[in-house]
Amino acid sequence: MADRHPRMLREEKTIAAMIDLYCHARHATTDGLCAECNALLAYARTRLEHCPYQERKSTCAKCPIHCYKPEMRDKVRAVMRYAGPRILLQHPLLAVLHLIDGWKKAPPAPQR
């Protein structure tokens, strides 16, 4: 993890913070994540580790490659829908940087 780009580490912190907000509110957890949200976070981390764009990426929503399984994509969308507006109060810097990342143009799909 020490050799990972700061951009990817920040992306991982952002998704972790959003899942944490969502889990505490929707699943009434007080300490840590429930099993479902913990599995979602582990899945998101794995997807980020294998992202072909790495630090050049925009947000996953704008990516030309959809590497999430449809079921997991739906779960992440639900998390983003809930936590997106609320993260601004809890983690303002991560929220603003995520918005800026969303303005980036999506990179072209890699050649196969």
C-alpha positions, 0 to 999 in steps of 0.5 A, spaced: 500 500 500 506 504 500 507 504 493 500 506 491 499 513 488 496 519 493 490 520 488 488 512 489 489 512 497 484 518 497 479 515 493 479 509 497 478 514 503 472 517 500 469 511 499 470 508 506 467 514 509 461 514 504 460 507 506 461 508 513 456 514 513 451 510 510 452 504 514 451 508 521 445 511 518 441 505 515 444 499 519 444 503 525 451 500 527 455 504 532 462 501 532 465 499 525 461 496 519 455 491 518 457 485 514 454 487 508 457 494 508 464 491 510 463 486 504 462 492 499 468 496 502 472 490 501 469 489 494 470 497 492 478 496 495 479 491 490 476 494 484 480 500 485 486 496 486 485 493 479 483 499 476 487 500 469 487 508 470 489 508 477 491 516 478 489 518 471 481 516 473 475 520 473 470 518 478 467 511 477 461 514 475 464 517 469 469 511 467 468 508 460 469 501 463 464 498 468 468 494 473 463 493 478 458 487 478 451 490 477 449 488 484 455 491 487 454 497 482 447 498 485 449 498 492 454 503 491 449 508 487 445 507 494 451 509 498 453 515 494 445 517 493 445 517 501 452 519 503 454 524 497 450 530 500 452 528 507 459 527 506 460 535 505 459 536 513 463 530 515 469 530 511 469 537 507 476 536 504 474 529 501 467 531 498 470 537 495 476 533 492 471 528 489 467 533 486 473 536 483 475 529 480 468 528 477 469 534 473 475 531 470 474 528 463 474 520 463 480 517 460 479 513 453 478 506 454 484 502 454 486 498 448 485 491 448 
